[in-house]
Amino acid sequence: MSDRPSFQRHSVAERKRLLVEAVVECFAKGGADNLSIRAISKAAGVSVGLINHHYANKDALIAETYRTVVAEQQQLIEREVLVIPATEPRRRLDAFIATTFSDRVLDPGLLMIWVHFWRGTERSEAMRRIHDESHGETLQLLADLFRQLLPDTGKSGFDPRIAAVGLAAMMDGLWLEWSLNPANFTPKEAVRLCQHWVDSLLV
């Protein structure tokens, strides 16, 4: 049971944040079957009526949760990347990879809710739009980094967009494999695999 105080007064932003956290908490405890409005309201310490006031239905709240979780991870990665000077694109790319496999992003407990999010993109236009926008932003950032590395490759056929797609797919696959069984390899090994793959493009 959540230890949040029940039905306190919060700002709109705080209420929505509590609801997002409650969705993640409920899913972690009981999967999709535990995502009822009543269970979410109890976990968040707010009334059912308040949830209905802010969201048209449960799917809208889940979409908001998806948007929030994705945005937080993207912001974390971008902060680590952008703190490095733009004149050092390879260090920025390495920071992107390292942060993707950091403790702040890797969480086996979130695997099933991510799967639920991804399945939601098949039936929800809102979920599909969130996925397309966030994935597009990730690919754009990676492509920009690869594009800055282009002069160092000496390869006329080097395609930054395809390189970004390949690296993103590799990181997603390794994240999924690690989440299913963390004993298969360490996060540091995942980072090295991705860095070696990048090296193979640049030689």
C-alpha positions in Angstrom: 0.0 0.0 0.0 1.2 3.5 -0.8 2.5 5.5 2.2 1.4 8.8 0.6 -1.0 10.9 2.7 -4.6 10.6 1.5 -6.4 13.4 -0.3 -4.0 16.3 0.5 -4.2 19.6 -1.4 -1.7 19.8 -4.2 -1.1 22.0 -7.2 -2.3 20.7 -10.6 1.3 19.8 -11.6 1.9 18.0 -8.3 -1.4 16.0 -8.7 -0.4 14.9 -12.2 3.0 13.9 -10.9 1.4 11.8 -8.1 -0.8 10.1 -10.6 2.0 9.3 -13.0 4.0 7.8 -10.1 0.9 5.9 -8.9 0.5 4.3 -12.4 4.1 3.1 -12.3 3.6 1.8 -8.7 0.4 0.0 -9.5 1.8 -1.6 -12.5 4.9 -2.8 -10.6 2.8 -4.4 -8.0 0.2 -6.1 -10.1 0.7 -5.5 -13.8 -1.9 -4.3 -16.2 -4.7 -5.9 -14.1 -3.8 -3.5 -11.3 -4.3 -0.4 -13.4 -7.9 0.4 -12.3 -8.8 4.1 -11.6 -9.6 3.1 -8.0 -6.2 1.4 -7.5 -4.4 4.4 -9.0 -6.4 6.9 -6.9 -5.6 5.0 -3.7 -1.9 4.8 -4.6 -1.7 8.5 -5.4 -3.8 9.6 -2.4 -6.3 11.4 -4.5 -10.0 10.9 -5.2 -11.4 9.1 -8.2 -13.2 12.3 -9.1 -10.0 14.2 -9.3 -8.5 11.7 -11.8 -11.7 12.0 -13.9 -11.4 15.8 -13.7 -7.8 15.8 -15.2 -8.1 12.9 -17.6 -10.9 11.8 -19.9 -10.2 8.1 -19.2 -7.6 5.7 -17.9 -6.0 5.5 -21.4 -5.3 9.2 -21.3 -3.6 8.9 -17.9 -1.5 6.0 -19.1 -0.5 8.0 -22.2 0.5 10.9 -19.8 2.6 8.4 -17.8 4.3 7.2 -21.0 5.1 10.7 -22.1 6.5 11.6 -18.6 8.7 8.5 -18.3 10.1 8.9 -21.8 10.7 12.7 -21.3 12.5 12.1 -18.0 14.9 9.6 -19.6 15.5 11.7 -22.6 16.2 14.8 -20.4 18.6 12.8 -18.3 20.6 11.6 -21.3 20.6 15.0 -23.0 21.9 16.6 -19.8 24.9 14.2 -19.8 25.5 14.7 -23.5 25.2 18.5 -23.7 27.5 19.2 -20.7 30.3 18.0 -23.0 31.7 20.6 -25.5 30.1 20.5 -29.0 33.7 20.2 -30.3 33.9 16.7 -28.9 31.1 14.7 -30.7 32.7 11.4 -29.9 32.7 12.1 -26.2 29.1 13.2 -26.5 28.2 10.0 -28.3 30.0 7.9 -25.6 28.1 9.8 -22.9 24.8 9.0 -24.6 25.7 5.3 -24.6 27.0 5.3 -21.1 23.9 7.1 -19.7 21.6 4.7 -21.5 23.1 1.9 -19.5 23.5 3.7 -16.2 21.7 2.8 -13.0 19.4 5.9 -13.5 18.0 4.3 -16.7 18.4 0.6 -16.3 15.6 -0.9 -14.2 14.4 -4.5 -14.7 11.3 -3.6 -12.7 10.2 -1.2 -15.4 10.4 -3.8 -18.2 6.8 -4.9 -18.2 5.4 -1.4 -18.1 7.6 -0.5 -21.1 6.2 -3.5 -22.9 2.7 -2.3 -21.9 3.5 1.2 -23.3 4.8 -0.3 -26.6 1.7 -2.5 -27.0 -0.4 0.6 -26.4 1.1 2.2 -29.5 -0.7 -0.4 -31.6 -4.2 0.7 -30.5 -3.8 4.2 -29.3 -3.1 7.2 -31.6 -1.9 9.2 -28.6 0.6 6.5 -27.6 1.8 6.1 -31.1 2.3 9.9 -31.4 4.3 10.0 -28.2 6.5 7.1 -29.4 7.1 8.6 -32.8 7.9 12.0 -31.4 10.3 10.7 -28.7 12.0 8.2 -30.9 12.3 10.8 -33.6 14.1 13.1 -31.2 16.4 10.4 -30.1 17.3 9.5 -33.7 17.8 13.2 -34.5 20.3 13.7 -31.6 22.2 10.5 -32.5 22.2 11.5 -36.2 23.5 14.9 -35.4 26.4 13.4 -33.4 27.2 11.0 -36.2 27.1 13.9 -38.7 29.6 15.8 -36.6 31.9 12.7 -36.8 31.5 12.4 -40.5 34.7 14.4 -41.5 36.7 11.9 -39.4 35.4 8.8 -41.1 36.8 9.3 -44.6 33.8 7.4 -45.9 31.8 9.0 -48.6 28.9 6.5 -48.2 28.6 7.1 -44.4 24.9 7.8 -43.6 24.4 9.4 -40.2 20.7 8.7 -40.2 21.1 4.9 -40.7 24.0 4.9 -38.2 21.6 6.5 -35.7 18.9 3.9 -36.4 21.4 1.1 -36.0 22.8 2.3 -32.7 19.4 3.0 -31.3 18.2 -0.5 -32.2 21.3 -2.0 -30.7 20.9 -0.1 -27.4 17.2 -1.0 -27.2 18.0 -4.7 -27.9 20.7 -4.8 -25.2 18.4 -3.0 -22.7 15.7 -5.5 -23.4 18.0 -8.5 -23.1 19.6 -7.2 -19.9 16.1 -6.5 -18.4 15.1 -10.0 -19.0 18.2 -11.5 -17.5 20.8 -9.1 -16.0 23.2 -12.1 -15.5 23.8 -12.3 -19.3 26.1 -9.3 -19.3 27.0 -6.2 -17.3 25.9 -2.7 -18.2 29.6 -1.9 -18.7 29.9 -4.7 -21.3 26.8 -3.3 -23.1 28.5 0.1 -23.3 31.7 -1.5 -24.7 29.7 -3.4 -27.3 28.0 -0.2 -28.5 31.3 1.7 -28.5 33.0 -1.1 -30.5 30.1 -1.0 -33.0 30.5 2.8 -33.4 34.3 2.3 -33.8 33.6 -0.2 -36.7 31.7 2.5 -38.5 34.4 5.2 -38.1 37.5 3.2 -39.2 
